[in-house]
């Protein structure tokens, strides 16, 4: 999926979710996994770095609209609630 906002696609911000629980989140680096907590929560883990908790505002076969609600950064001992911006992603390929 790629980020879609203001009528254009931002190909630099992509998300790839795999059935085995792994994820790719370019341009970020690291080993990512995710956990979908139905019906409305998503946690993305970056091994050794931290995690981000999202509220799912909409989820369908071709789109994801999410808002970050909490972030944890292990090295900086940060664990804080966040009322982040709303991000929309759309599917661009069939896998």
Secondary structure as UniProt FT lines:
FT   STRAND          2..5
FT   TURN            6..7
FT   STRAND          8..14
FT   STRAND          16..17
FT   TURN            19..20
FT   STRAND          22..24
FT   TURN            26..27
FT   STRAND          32..37
FT   TURN            38..40
FT   STRAND          41..46
FT   TURN            47..49
FT   STRAND          50..59
FT   STRAND          63..73
FT   TURN            74..77
FT   STRAND          78..81
FT   STRAND          86..90
//
